[in-house]
Amino acid sequence: MNPGSKPLDTACSSRKPPTADRNGFVLVIVIQCMVYSDIETADRDTLRQVQSDRLRETVQRAYNNVPFYERMLDRAGIAPSDIQEIDDIDKLPLTTKEDFRDEYPDGLFAVDWDDVRRIHASSGTTGKPKVVSYTEKDLEVWAEAMARSLYAGGVGPGEVVQNAYGYGLFTGGLGFHDGIEELGAAVIPTGGGGTAQQVQLMQDLESDVLACTPSYCLYLAEWAQNQGIHIRELPLSTVVIGAEPFTDPMRDEIERELGVTAVDVYGLSEIIGPGVSIECAEVQEGLHLWEDLFYPEIIDPETDEVLPPGEEGELVLTTLTKEALPVLRYRTGDMTSLRYGRCGCGRTAVRMDNITGRTDDLLIVRGVNVYPSQIEEVMVEFGDVAPHYRIDLYRQDNLDNMEITVERHEDYTGDHEDLEEKIDAKLQDVLGVTVDELEVVGPGVIDRTEIGKVKRVYDHRGD
């Protein structure tokens, strides 16, 4: 845990409107914004010194204890002593998800199994998951990072947090759980699914915060509406959403349907889990990335060249404190950009923009690059369309065919063909490629996801 890890006053104000507490008393309108750790407002020179010190230790640990990194640095002609300052980081080779799979299950571990206290794993398309490990200290750092994130996202000690992320090998459930307890809030460990019970507990225990995927937020709101339950009237004020990409219009839909503030959180198992970065509740203009724990870079995904601040590219992260699994310059596959400078909330931690897509989610259709997020942005622009769609890709006569199915909003009473023509024209303008078949269907036709990440793309071209 970082020194000074406790709520500290800073000179900023809250964007939240006054609310009533559990006893019906109206809370004060003007409140002091606080930070969980003093490192969140550190000046750049102080932060760079912390990063440099921790990078040297991390590189030495990886070289001494992980044969994979010893081989990789030796091949690149890099000795640990060559890395003295944080600016030296671009001398190091990149680590990829394939490296995790090649070293399955524990080839990247830097400690003996006697020192491992927890194992998590993320799914893998090759049948082998990416296995990650934690020492006792790693778990303490993770809990602190999550508590810091939750606090920045507007969650306070004493609040009731309903944690609907999945428990188990997925890092979401336990990552949030430990952070909530570290913060001093109460956790309801519902896990994923069980929507009827989720809503009942939300009503009976008056949950203040819901943590889940954005797609599940919409599913839960839709389910409650079908049951005649007015979720907007419940005490719920904040949802912390992550684990899958979403657009700003989709966030607007979540806030409108649930009557909440939706805060974006980011993380990945290979680095630590959730808690790498989060939006501050006061400003919500980018996600503060805790760069004293995880050093970020943006690279051109094709040339591997490091890009300057503000330019979009692939996010690369280096762990600066991990004991069990130090990771050097990991290619996340997530496309974003970085913005430096003091935020309106008072924090100086760099902000990453919302993920616009993934390098491995890129669809190449008849030679044109298409990201699913582009399609989603078009869909949610139409008020007559619900935020539920699927993309099916086929190959016929050596040509790619793209079919899109989208649900109309339940209040839409117009003609399906008219709506299809409008959506089709907008898609062609945005994507630069013709959709071979577009179908608008009624509410509830497209399968929903109660547990795990929503699946939007079905690529049948290899069938």
N, C-alpha and C positions, 0 to 999 in steps of 0.2 A: 504494500500500500504506500502511496506517495506521502511524504511529510505534509502535514497540513490538510489531510483529507477530512474535511468537515465543512458544513455550510458556512460560507463567508459572504459578507455584504459586499456588493459592488454598486457602482453608480448607474443603475438602469432601472427601468420600470416595467411592470408586467403588462402584456397586451390582453390578458384575460379580463372579462367583465366581472363585476362583483357578484358573488353567489352566496347562497345561504348554507350554513353548516348543518350538521345532523340534528341540531337542536332548534333549527329555524332562525338563528340569529344571522343577520346580514354581515358578511365579512367586510373589512375595510376596502375602500375603493382603490386607494393608492398603497402599494406594498413595495418593499425593497426587493430587488432581484438579488439572488444569492448564487454563489457557485459552490460546488462540492469540494473542490481542491484548489489551492492557490496556484497550481501550475496552469490552470485554465486561463489565467490572466497574466501569465509571465511575459516579460518582454522577449523579443526575438533572440537577442544575444544570450540570455539565460537559457532559453529553450534549446538553442543550437549547442550550447555546451553540454547540456544533459544528453542530447542526442549523440554527440560525438563520443562522450564517455561510454554510453551504453552500446553504441555501435562497435567500438573497439572490443568490448567484453563479449559481445554476441558473436562477432567474427572469430575471435579466438576460441570461444566455446564450441562453435560449429566445427572449426578446423580440427580441434583436439579430440572431439568426441563423436563426430559423425563421419565415417569413412567416405560417404558420398560427397560431402563438402570438401574433404581433404583432396579427393581426386579432382573435383571440379576446379578448385582454386589452383592446384598444381598444373592442370592442363592449361589454365589461363595465364600461368606465370605470375600469379599473385600470392604473396605471403601475407599472413595476418598483420605483420608489422608495416605493410604498405598502407593499411587503413588506419589513419590517425584522426581525421576530421570527418564530419558528416558529408562534406563535399567530395570525399573520396569514394562514396558509395557506388558511383557509376562505374568504378573499376571492376566491381564484382559481377560475375555472370548472373543470369536470370534463372530462377527456379520455376518449373512448370508443373501443371497438374499431372502430366505424364511421369514426371520424376517421382511424385508421390505414389503413383500406381506401380512404377518399376521397382520401388523400394518397399513395396507392400510385404509384410504388414508393419514392421518396426524398424526398417532400415534407416529412417531419418531420426530416430530417437537419440537423444544426447545423454540420457541417463540410464542406469540399470533399472530393471523392472522393480527392484526393491524400493526405488524412489518414486515410482509412478503411483498416483492416487486416483486417477480417473482416465478412462478411455472414451472418446467419442469417434464418430465416423460420419462422413458424408457420402451420399450415393454416388455410384460410378457407372458410366455407360458401358464399361467393359466387363462388368460383373464384379470387379474388385473396388470396394470403397476406399476413400482416402482416410486412413486411420490417424488420429491425432491423440496426443497424450499430455497429461498435466501433472506437475508436482504439486505439493501442498502450497508452495509459494505461488505457482502459476494460478491456482484456483483463487488465492487471495487477491492477486492482481486482477483477475477476471471479474470477481465480485465487485471490486472497487471501480473498475471501468464501467461495469453495468450500472452501479449505483450512481456514478457520475453522470452517465448518459440519461438515466431516468430522471435525475434531478434537473438536468438541463432541459429535458423534455416536458417539464411541468409537473412531475410526480413528486409529492412531498412525503416526509415521514408521517406516519399515522394514517395515511390513506389506505384504502382497500383496493388491491390490484388483482383482477381476475386474469390469470395467466393461461391463455388458451393456445399457447404454442405446445408442440408435441414433446412429451418427455421420452427419454430413451437415448439411442445413439445420436439422434439429431441434437445439435447444441442449443437450440432455441429454448426448450422448456426449462432445463436446469440452469442455463445461463441467465435467463430472466429471473428464475426462482431465487438464486443466490444473491443476485443484485438487489432484488426487492427487499430481501431480509437484511442485507448489508445497509441499505438505505434507512431501514427502520420503519418500513411500511408492512402492512399485512398482506400475505399472499394467499389467494384461493387457487390451488393447483389443479384446475379443471383439465388441463391438457386439451388436445384437439378433439373435435367432434362432439357428439352428445348435445346437439343444439337445444333441445327442449330443457335439459338440465342447466345448460349455460344460461338461458334466459331466466329460468326460475331462480337460480342463485343470484343473478344480477338484480332481480326484483327483491328477493327476500333478504339478501345480505347488503343491499344498497352499494354495490361496487362503484368506486369512484373512477377506476381506470380499467380498460380492457386492453390486453396485449395479444395480438393475433395477426394473421396475414390480411392484407387488404381485401383479397377475394372472399375470405371468410367473413369479414365485416359486412360485406354486401349480402352474402348468403344469410347471415344471422338476421339482418334487418328485414330481408324479404320473408324469411320464415316467421318472424314476429308479426309482421303485417298480415300475413295469411291467417295467423291465429287471433287476430284482433287485438294484439298487444301494442301499446303505444310506447315504443322504446325511447322516443324523444322526451317523454315525461319522467323517465327514471333519473336517479342522481348521477349517472354516468356522465363525465365531463371530458375525458381524454381517452383516445385510443392510440396505442403505440404500434405502428404497423411496419412490417418489414418482411424479409425472407423471399420476396418476389418483387419484380419491378411493377411500377404503376405510374400513371400519368397524373398531372395536376387536376384535370377534369374528373378523373376517377376519385381522387381525394375529395374534391368538392362534393361528389355524390355521397361519399361516406359521411362527411360532416353534415350534409343536409338530411340524410336518412336517419342518422343516429343522434343528431343534435349535439355533436362533440367537436373538439379540436383534434385533428388527426396529425400525429407527429411521426416522421419517417426515421427509422433506425436502421443501421447497416452493420453487417459483420459477415464473417465467413469462418468455417471450421478450421481451415488450414492456418489461419492467423491466430484465432482464439475462439471465435464464435460471435454472437451478437455483442454489441458494445464497442465496436471499433469507432463508430461515429453516430451522431444523432443531430437532428434539428433542435435549436433552442426554441422554447415555447414563445419567447418574447418577440423574435424577429422572423424565424422560419424562412430564412433565405440561405439555403445550403446547410449541409450537415457538418457540425464541428467534429473534426477527426483528431483523436487524442494522440498527437504526434510525439508526445514524450514516451509513448508505449509502442506506437506503430508508425514507422516513417513512410510517408507517401511520395510517390513519383508518378508522373504521367509520361507514357512513352507512345511513340507511333507504333501501332501494332504490327506494321509491316516491316519497318526498318529498325525497330528497337531503339531509335533515337529518343533521348529525353527531351520532352517538350517544355517550353516556358509556361509560367503561370497563366491561366486563362484559356489556354488551348485545350481542346478536347482530344482525348486519346485513351489508352488503356491504363487503368490504375494498377500500379505496382506497389506492394507493401513489404516492409521488412520489420520483423518483430525485434524489439529493443530490450525486452526483459524476459522472454520465454526461456525457461530452463530445460524442460523436457523435450521441446521441439522448436529450436531456433530455426527461423526461416529467413533466408536471404533473398531479397528482391523477387518476391513471388508475383507472377503474372496472374492477376485475379480474373481477367477476361471481361471485367466491367468497364464500360465506357463512361467517362465523366471528365471533369476539369476541376482545377484547384484555384481557390481565391484566398489570398493572404490579406492581412490587415485586421484591425480591431473591428469586431462586430458591434452592432448597436446594443447587444446585450452585455457588452463589456469583455467578452472572451476574445483572446488573441489566437486561439487554436485555429489552424487553417480550416476553411470550409470547402467541402467537396459538393459539387452540384448533384442533383438527382441522377441516378443511373439512367442513361438514355438507351442502353442496350447492352448486349454481351457479344463479344467477338465470336463465341461459339453458338450464339443464337442467330447469327446472320444467315439469312436465307438468300441464296442466289437463284433467282427465277429468270430464266432466259437471259442470263448474263447481267441482270440488274440486281444490285444489292438492296435487300428489303429487310428491315427490322420489324418484328412484331409490334414494338412500341409505336411505330409510325401508324400502323393499322389501328391500334387502340386509340390513338389521339384523334383519328378521324371519327371513329365510332362515337366517342363520348362528346364530340362536338354537336352531335345531333340530339336534340332534346327528345325526339321521338324514338330513340334507340336505347335499349337497356345495356348496361356494361357487361354483357355476356356474349362472347363470340368464339368461333373456332376457325382455324385455318387448316385446310387439307391440301396437300401437295401430291400430285401424281406425275408420272411420266408416260406419255403416250406417243408412239412413233418418234421416239428420241427427243420429244419436246416436253418442256415443263408446263404443267397445268396447275393453276392455283384457284381453289374454290374457297369461298368465305361464307360462313353462315352466321347470321346475327339476329338477336331477338329484338323485336319491337318493344317499346315501352307499353306497359299495360294500359296506359291512358290514351294511346294512339288509336284513333278510329278511322284513319285514312286508308287509302289503297296501298297494298304491299308493293305493287309494281312501281308506283310513283316514288315511294321511299327508296326502293332498290335503285332506281335510275339516279336519284340524287346522291346516294352513297357511292355508287359506282363511278360517277363523274368526279367526285371529290377524291376517291382513292387513286384514280388514274392520274389526277393532277399532282398528288402528293408523292406517289410511289414511282411514277414514270414507267409503269408496266400495267398492262390490261389484266384485270381479273377475269378469268375464264368463266366463272359462274358465281353469282352473288345471290343468296337467298335470304329473305327476311322471314323469320318464323315467329310464332306466337310466344307469349311469356311461359317460361318453365320448360321449354323444349330442349335447350342445351343442358347437358349434364352439369351439375354443381359439384363442388369439392368441399367436403366438410373437414377433411383431414389432409394436411400436407399442402404442397404448392399446387396452384391451379395449372392445368395443362391446356394450352391454347393451340399449339401447333402439332399437327399429325402429318408427318412426312412419310408418305407411302412409296417414295421413288425408289427405295431399295428393296421393295417387296417382290 
